Amino acid sequence: MNKREIANLLENYFPDNKLILLSNRQPYVHKATPRGFVCEMQAGGVAIALDPVMKMVGGTWIAWGSGNLDRKFVDQKDRVKVPPQDPKYTLRRVWLTEEEVENYYLGFSNRSLWPWAHNLCGEVVFRRKFWNFYKKVNQHFTQVALDEIENKKSVIWVNDYQLALVPQQLREKSKGQMIIFFWHIPWPNYDVFCILPNRKEFLEGLLGSDLLGFHTSNFCQNFLTCVEKELEAEVDFESSTVRFKDHITKVEAFPISIDFEYFSSLAGSKETRAMLVKLRNRFKLDNTILGLSVDRLDYTKGIPEKLKALELFFERYPRYQGKFIFVQIAAPSRTKIKAYRELREEVIKLVNQINQKYEKKNWQPLVFINRLVDHKTLSVYYRLADLAIISSVRDGMNLVAKEFIASQIDQKGILCLSEFAGAYEEMEHSIPLNPYYTEGFADAINRAIELPLERKKERIKKMRNYIKEYDIYKWTYDIFRSLSQMLIPKPKKDFDEAFIPK
Ligand code: GDG
């Protein structure tokens, strides 16, 4: 996607508008480490996906200042220019108290909404205190956004499930702003939706936006059905719009993507090539196949399910014992939540168990890297892997699938992808897997490995071409284009004509 086209679109339709982006997670964190202070990006799809967008468009990104040195690097208005080495936009940090983090973030966001949206009802915890803090912190973000707007016309782009009430709060306090909301995780079906105690208020919060984006049309349909059944709103499935209290929200699918050129050229860089040799030697890859997974250590990513499938794979296909190594990179995530600590223990136990069972002289089947790995190293693994496994039990999109494909410049690898990841809708040339069905999963790994090289090349080439076209810039363009279409004057009375079709 040509970045100039996005700039033109913005200049034509939103010439005097300031772009304000909100998310819970910030793109850059300042923190103290034993090596001194660092400013780093964390593992997490939203920040990683939106940073290139903000670098291109400019504006202000409002997010929680979660790093232990974040306060030291901001000005009096809590702002800092980022990225630090080549500033392109402003990061405005929002401060949260310990009690707010406990209840809004670890509580309602990550113990209520996260498992709820991923259909994992057994993990869900609802507490009134979580909800009250959620509302309070959303209000706090809204206030900071209003402060940034300074009564100017703005496009406000709110991100993800932690900030669902912000669109409505903003609309009540400031008229005439264009509000986009992007929901980055799955939206559950109506039966699961109904377990959310404050579900009406929650929906009303989101319906404050003008444009509401999800990754897939399935999530859009789920959302529209929930609104239709829950609120006294006019829902038009054909135009995918909702009229609620005289405000119209367009609901649309925009499958998120990655910066293809960045990942592709990083994989081909001199530095990557030098590191490739080292890793090749370390894993003795001349006669060994390398399997790879990169995940936040999260129970939605299906890591134990994958390990069990790998155990069965070695049992069913013993010819791969001594010939296949699997590397699991698992960046620590939400470690203050018990379910995440328990998951880590379960994963370590399984890895040890499988390694003990199959280990031979000079060969260990599984390598578990439980830390945040820098992007350059990640790129080397992506390029080197013969097989990437994405085994999410449920996932909004899954960017790792796309990063792996973009980094496969030698076009020799293959992607095994869960049918329950949003990415599955687009990656039709991957090998599908069902993480709940261990035998089928083990067979899918075998099928992927045994696919002739020519067939692998054909598949990966098609997927590379697709992601090259539908990259993160095309995603951004599509969102702004959809928003711009709403600016075309529309007849007030006739709801059916309210939106100009694409
Ligand atoms: C949500 C949705 C949706 C991982 N480990 C390391 C590392 N990562 C990076 C990956 C990738 C990102 O983190 C993870 O992306 P996912 O898409 O798997 O996402 P979630 O964090 O669950 O994000 C998801 C996404 O939002 C975007 O809408 O796709 O469905 O759940 O970029 O590369 N990065 C580094 N070291 C690591 O060890 N540097």
Residues whose N, C-alpha, C, O or C-beta is under 5 A from the ligand:
A	BS01	GDG	A43 G44 G45 V46 I48 A49 H184 I185 I256 V294 D295 R296 A331 R371 L372 V373 D374 H375 D395 G396 M397 N398 L399 V400
